[in-house]
């Protein structure tokens, strides 16, 4: 029997393989280590290779593509419902095989090494941001007990720390710890600046990144994360599908003739969704100063809804706009006219 589909349950060192023919009959079931897996797959005829989009999946996807196989990455949440019996590697491999043939499954595009390098920078940057915030919060907390209190913000923190370090009348232990905190803060800030410069440099060299940078509220951080995560949006058939995947659409509760929309679903990439909301908050704060269609829509929405609702709705609209521009491969250009009549009537 000739194998037509190979299902693989990925792991760190040991991999479970299930080979099936075109009639859904089992050809083989193997347990291989990393070296054996590469050698075994290089000897197989060209076929479909399916596994979950998880730890190391993009690496193996690129490797098997180079061998000529047709690789499909399935989101892990779409595989879980097909696991039958106890949780083990063999049953997981069978579940991956069955999920592969379900209709309406959106396979995950295999990321290039360049995309994963950018995502790696974002992961490191996110950790450093948390580390710097923890450092500033702790020093603020411990100094309050000594009557030292200063405003929020990095600039205020830096000025206050410099004053403490250079205050000759300050207690020696406080000055010692202030110097220690300051060294930690400076080290983390230097690393953050270096990563931010590298991200900006890379996104400005990317054609998709240049398109995204033309959109209001989208800077190098959002543009690079978006381009690295979804490329040109080729995995989505419409802007609506992207917004749903990002978790920026209301969660629906429907039964019979009754349908209720709740809060956003928060599905998909939480980091990318967070950055989009940060960008949308900036756009909303300046919307009243501009008269193009996007900002007039935001202003009118803000008059009816709360600030948080307006920010999330704006993030949803920006995400859809990003997909449209990437799909058309054109930069953003403000539109005028759609809301002018409404504005004149309101005046």
C-alpha positions as a printed NumPy array, in Angstrom:
array([[  0.   ,   0.   ,   0.   ],
       [  1.251,   3.457,  -0.941],
       [  1.092,   6.086,   1.769],
       [ -0.814,   9.252,   0.837],
       [ -0.933,  11.048,   4.19 ],
       [  1.49 ,  11.043,   7.105],
       [  0.228,  12.391,  10.411],
       [  2.873,  13.372,  12.975],
       [  2.458,  14.081,  16.674],
       [  5.344,  16.461,  17.322],
       [  7.436,  16.519,  20.497],
       [ 10.924,  17.58 ,  21.524],
       [ 12.819,  14.323,  21.036],
       [ 10.33 ,  11.54 ,  20.204],
       [  7.752,  11.694,  17.388],
       [  4.761,   9.466,  16.645],
       [  4.066,   8.887,  12.936],
       [  0.923,   7.469,  11.351],
       [  0.913,   6.623,   7.646],
       [ -2.412,   6.189,   5.82 ],
       [ -3.248,   5.34 ,   2.21 ],
       [ -5.894,   7.02 ,   0.055],
       [ -8.519,   4.554,   1.315],
       [ -7.889,   5.556,   4.963],
       [ -6.136,   2.258,   5.7  ],
       [ -3.14 ,   2.26 ,   8.035],
       [  0.193,   1.708,   6.308],
       [  2.489,   2.147,   9.299],
       [  2.658,   3.486,  12.847],
       [  6.138,   4.419,  14.05 ],
       [  7.843,   6.089,  16.985],
       [ 11.05 ,   7.883,  15.924],
       [ 13.628,  10.227,  17.4  ],
       [ 14.79 ,  13.457,  15.724],
       [ 17.525,  11.894,  13.584],
       [ 15.348,   8.961,  12.56 ],
       [ 12.478,  11.286,  11.64 ],
       [ 14.562,  13.284,   9.159],
       [ 16.003,  10.156,   7.573],
       [ 12.626,   8.395,   7.381],
       [ 10.79 ,  11.355,   5.819],
       [ 13.493,  11.874,   3.209],
       [ 12.876,   8.302,   2.007],
       [  9.084,   8.636,   1.726],
       [  7.31 ,   9.364,  -1.569],
       [  5.816,  12.824,  -1.947],
       [  2.632,  12.955,   0.137],
       [  0.582,  15.106,   2.503],
       [  2.245,  15.654,   5.879],
       [  0.002,  17.028,   8.63 ],
       [  0.7  ,  18.024,  12.223],
       [ -0.375,  20.57 ,  14.81 ],
       [  0.815,  24.173,  14.637],
       [  2.756,  24.057,  17.872],
       [  6.269,  23.898,  19.309],
       [  8.864,  23.512,  16.472],
       [  6.134,  22.952,  13.845],
       [  7.37 ,  25.706,  11.506],
       [ 10.907,  24.282,  11.583],
       [  9.696,  20.824,  10.602],
       [  7.3  ,  22.341,   8.077],
       [ 10.162,  24.072,   6.258],
       [ 12.265,  20.919,   6.427],
       [  9.553,  18.678,   4.941],
       [  8.69 ,  21.252,   2.288],
       [ 12.305,  21.145,   1.154],
       [ 11.879,  17.369,   0.739],
       [  8.961,  17.972,  -1.632],
       [  6.095,  17.042,   0.685],
       [  2.823,  18.973,   0.929],
       [  2.819,  20.195,   4.533],
       [ -0.308,  21.269,   6.438],
       [ -0.304,  22.831,   9.9  ],
       [ -3.563,  22.491,  11.825],
       [ -4.435,  24.776,  14.773],
       [ -4.264,  22.694,  17.944],
       [ -7.79 ,  23.629,  19.076],
       [ -9.215,  21.998,  15.932],
       [ -7.499,  18.685,  16.707],
       [ -8.622,  18.224,  20.31 ],
       [-12.266,  17.271,  19.509],
       [-11.073,  14.273,  17.451],
       [ -9.011,  12.623,  20.185],
       [-10.696,   9.314,  21.034],
       [ -9.901,   7.164,  24.042],
       [ -7.031,   7.946,  26.363],
       [ -4.586,  10.767,  25.736],
       [ -1.501,   9.232,  24.115],
       [  0.714,   9.845,  21.097],
       [ -0.969,   7.27 ,  18.86 ],
       [ -4.44 ,   8.657,  19.486],
       [ -3.133,  12.188,  18.96 ],
       [ -1.667,  11.214,  15.583],
       [ -4.99 ,   9.662,  14.546],
       [ -6.857,  12.802,  15.681],
       [ -4.537,  14.978,  13.568],
       [ -5.209,  12.76 ,  10.556],
       [ -8.988,  12.98 ,  11.006],
       [ -8.953,  16.744,  11.573],
       [ -7.058,  17.173,   8.311],
       [-10.133,  16.092,   6.306],
       [-12.696,  18.254,   8.069],
       [-14.267,  21.021,   5.957],
       [-13.591,  24.691,   6.715],
       [-10.297,  23.999,   8.502],
       [ -7.999,  27.02 ,   8.119],
       [ -4.455,  25.712,   7.905],
       [ -1.633,  27.779,   9.375],
       [  0.861,  29.137,   6.798],
       [  4.415,  28.012,   7.453],
       [  6.495,  30.932,   8.656],
       [  9.866,  31.723,   7.163],
       [ 12.991,  32.007,   9.274],
       [ 12.886,  35.793,   8.786],
       [  9.355,  35.933,  10.208],
       [ 10.316,  33.825,  13.192],
       [ 13.368,  36.004,  13.839],
       [ 11.115,  39.062,  14.129],
       [  8.687,  37.212,  16.397],
       [ 11.662,  36.182,  18.538],
       [ 12.635,  39.847,  18.896],
       [  9.097,  40.667,  19.995],
       [  9.089,  37.914,  22.616],
       [ 12.383,  39.129,  24.063],
       [ 11.183,  42.738,  23.923],
       [  7.976,  41.857,  25.783],
       [  9.958,  40.182,  28.553],
       [ 12.312,  43.17 ,  28.869],
       [  9.378,  45.588,  29.064],
       [  7.917,  43.565,  31.94 ],
       [ 11.328,  43.402,  33.613],
       [ 11.812,  47.178,  33.382],
       [  8.303,  47.825,  34.695],
       [  8.919,  45.461,  37.619],
       [ 12.17 ,  47.242,  38.408],
       [ 10.585,  50.721,  38.48 ],
       [  7.558,  49.516,  40.453],
       [  9.701,  47.907,  43.12 ],
       [ 11.957,  50.902,  43.678],
       [  8.92 ,  53.205,  43.841],
       [  7.332,  50.879,  46.412],
       [ 10.335,  50.595,  48.714],
       [ 11.16 ,  54.33 ,  48.596],
       [  7.651,  55.337,  49.652],
       [  8.432,  53.986,  53.145],
       [ 11.199,  56.604,  53.344],
       [  8.965,  59.462,  52.241],
       [ 10.381,  59.519,  48.712],
       [  7.622,  59.683,  46.115],
       [  7.813,  60.802,  42.487],
       [  5.406,  60.96 ,  39.513],
       [  4.783,  58.131,  37.084],
       [  6.603,  57.875,  33.781],
       [ 10.108,  56.923,  32.75 ],
       [ 11.354,  60.511,  32.537],
       [ 10.186,  61.306,  36.069],
       [ 11.706,  58.045,  37.319],
       [ 15.091,  58.811,  35.739],
       [ 15.21 ,  62.361,  37.154],
       [ 14.235,  61.164,  40.637],
       [ 16.783,  58.356,  40.647],
       [ 19.521,  60.729,  39.531],
       [ 18.63 ,  63.138,  42.339],
       [ 18.745,  60.345,  44.94 ],
       [ 22.095,  59.05 ,  43.708],
       [ 23.634,  62.545,  43.83 ],
       [ 22.085,  63.537,  47.186],
       [ 24.948,  63.628,  49.692],
       [ 22.538,  63.783,  52.618],
       [ 20.8  ,  60.55 ,  51.646],
       [ 21.228,  57.427,  53.803],
       [ 24.052,  55.131,  52.539],
       [ 21.892,  52.   ,  52.145],
       [ 19.272,  53.9  ,  50.16 ],
       [ 21.972,  55.318,  47.865],
       [ 23.499,  51.854,  47.455],
       [ 20.182,  50.272,  46.438],
       [ 19.327,  53.251,  44.244],
       [ 22.598,  52.726,  42.338],
       [ 21.84 ,  49.024,  42.002],
       [ 18.325,  49.664,  40.678],
       [ 19.648,  52.347,  38.35 ],
       [ 22.225,  49.975,  36.848],
       [ 19.518,  47.355,  36.264],
       [ 17.184,  49.933,  34.729],
       [ 19.899,  51.261,  32.416],
       [ 20.911,  47.774,  31.278],
       [ 17.35 ,  46.753,  30.423],
       [ 16.623,  50.099,  28.744],
       [ 19.751,  49.782,  26.582],
       [ 18.725,  46.3  ,  25.454],
       [ 15.202,  47.521,  24.719],
       [ 16.481,  50.44 ,  22.648],
       [ 18.705,  48.103,  20.65 ],
       [ 15.808,  45.716,  19.911],
       [ 13.474,  48.603,  19.023],
       [ 16.017,  49.985,  16.544],
       [ 16.465,  46.553,  14.975],
       [ 12.7  ,  46.028,  14.664],
       [ 12.304,  49.447,  13.041],
       [ 15.129,  48.726,  10.611],
       [ 13.668,  45.355,   9.6  ],
       [ 10.101,  46.588,   9.132],
       [ 11.229,  49.484,   6.962],
       [ 12.934,  46.974,   4.637],
       [  9.805,  44.825,   4.349],
       [  7.327,  45.808,   1.567],
       [  4.386,  44.683,   3.715],
       [  5.812,  46.615,   6.649],
       [  5.953,  49.824,   4.615],
       [  2.263,  49.46 ,   3.727],
       [  1.316,  48.899,   7.365],
       [  3.358,  51.883,   8.559],
       [  1.202,  54.167,   6.403],
       [ -1.892,  53.37 ,   8.519],
       [ -2.803,  55.689,  11.447],
       [ -1.871,  54.268,  14.828],
       [  0.464,  51.657,  13.345],
       [  4.128,  52.025,  14.245],
       [  7.135,  49.727,  13.8  ],
       [  6.125,  47.44 ,  16.703],
       [  2.595,  46.763,  15.4  ],
       [  3.649,  46.625,  11.758],
       [  6.488,  44.165,  12.322],
       [  4.431,  41.916,  14.625],
       [  1.518,  41.907,  12.184],
       [  3.651,  41.192,   9.107],
       [  5.606,  38.45 ,  10.893],
       [  2.477,  36.801,  12.31 ],
       [  0.254,  36.713,   9.218],
       [  2.475,  37.764,   6.311],
       [  0.192,  39.298,   3.667],
       [ -2.902,  37.762,   5.253],
       [ -2.958,  34.874,   2.789],
       [ -4.458,  32.511,   5.373],
       [ -7.669,  34.554,   5.508],
       [-10.296,  34.89 ,   2.808],
       [-11.59 ,  38.233,   4.049],
       [-10.856,  41.037,   6.479],
       [-13.697,  39.765,   8.647],
       [-11.992,  36.378,   9.08 ],
       [ -8.832,  38.131,  10.28 ],
       [-10.776,  40.184,  12.839],
       [-12.476,  37.034,  14.116],
       [ -9.127,  35.243,  14.406],
       [ -7.674,  38.167,  16.365],
       [-10.536,  37.957,  18.86 ],
       [-11.723,  41.512,  18.182],
       [-15.318,  40.525,  17.378],
       [-18.166,  40.092,  19.912],
       [-18.805,  36.622,  21.26 ],
       [-22.197,  35.352,  20.107],
       [-24.725,  33.5  ,  22.253],
       [-27.508,  32.285,  19.967],
       [-30.328,  29.8  ,  20.369],
       [-33.389,  29.689,  18.144],
       [-34.549,  33.228,  17.401],
       [-32.577,  34.726,  20.271],
       [-29.073,  36.072,  19.629],
       [-26.949,  38.053,  22.089],
       [-23.534,  39.601,  21.45 ],
       [-21.194,  39.717,  24.435],
       [-17.651,  40.968,  24.932],
       [-14.848,  40.275,  22.464],
       [-13.749,  36.639,  22.213],
       [ -9.996,  37.249,  22.791],
       [ -9.099,  34.401,  20.436],
       [ -5.947,  34.19 ,  18.357],
       [ -2.733,  36.086,  19.02 ],
       [ -3.08 ,  37.937,  22.334],
       [  0.146,  39.917,  21.872],
       [ -0.902,  41.222,  18.454],
       [ -4.384,  42.069,  19.722],
       [ -2.896,  44.002,  22.644],
       [ -0.627,  46.031,  20.368],
       [ -3.51 ,  46.848,  18.022],
       [ -5.577,  48.118,  20.942],
       [ -2.654,  50.283,  22.111],
       [ -2.395,  51.736,  18.607],
       [ -6.15 ,  52.281,  18.421],
       [ -6.078,  54.16 ,  21.737],
       [ -3.65 ,  56.662,  20.201],
       [ -5.871,  57.114,  17.138],
       [ -8.978,  57.669,  19.288],
       [ -7.237,  60.283,  21.446],
       [ -6.461,  62.425,  18.354],
       [ -9.565,  61.684,  16.263],
       [-11.368,  64.932,  17.119],
       [ -8.504,  66.97 ,  15.607],
       [ -8.879,  65.445,  12.12 ],
       [-11.681,  65.476,   9.559],
       [-11.067,  62.424,   7.341],
       [-13.686,  59.664,   7.201],
       [-11.933,  57.316,   9.632],
       [-11.512,  59.94 ,  12.341],
       [-15.039,  61.305,  11.873],
       [-16.382,  57.766,  12.287],
       [-14.352,  57.397,  15.501],
       [-15.581,  60.76 ,  16.823],
       [-19.227,  59.904,  16.183],
       [-18.782,  56.497,  17.773],
       [-17.17 ,  58.082,  20.827],
       [-20.207,  60.341,  21.25 ],
       [-22.417,  57.239,  21.601],
       [-20.159,  54.69 ,  23.296],
       [-17.639,  54.452,  26.123],
       [-13.949,  55.042,  25.527],
       [-13.084,  51.333,  25.897],
       [-15.761,  50.279,  23.418],
       [-14.569,  52.92 ,  20.963],
       [-10.925,  51.805,  21.283],
       [-11.747,  48.13 ,  20.661],
       [-14.029,  49.006,  17.726],
       [-11.241,  51.139,  16.263],
       [ -8.734,  48.296,  16.7  ],
       [-11.189,  46.012,  14.881],
       [-11.475,  48.493,  12.026],
       [ -7.71 ,  49.   ,  11.825],
       [ -7.151,  45.232,  11.635],
       [ -9.599,  44.93 ,   8.748],
       [ -8.003,  47.92 ,   7.039],
       [ -4.569,  46.321,   7.384],
       [ -5.756,  43.129,   5.688],
       [ -7.397,  45.057,   2.833],
       [ -4.291,  47.144,   2.131],
       [ -2.01 ,  44.099,   2.295],
       [ -4.356,  42.212,  -0.03 ],
       [ -4.336,  45.092,  -2.53 ],
       [ -0.667,  45.933,  -1.878],
       [ -1.355,  49.673,  -1.667],
       [ -0.514,  52.184,   1.106],
       [ -3.149,  53.912,   3.205],
       [ -4.688,  57.132,   1.875],
       [ -7.198,  59.123,   3.978],
       [-10.702,  59.266,   2.508],
       [-12.952,  62.309,   2.655],
       [-16.618,  62.862,   1.933],
       [-18.583,  59.986,   3.443],
       [-19.243,  61.779,   6.744],
       [-19.262,  65.416,   5.617],
       [-23.001,  65.509,   5.064],
       [-23.627,  64.088,   8.516],
       [-21.247,  66.604,  10.062],
       [-22.984,  69.583,   8.353],
       [-26.395,  68.377,   9.532],
       [-25.083,  68.025,  13.079],
       [-23.76 ,  71.593,  12.97 ]])
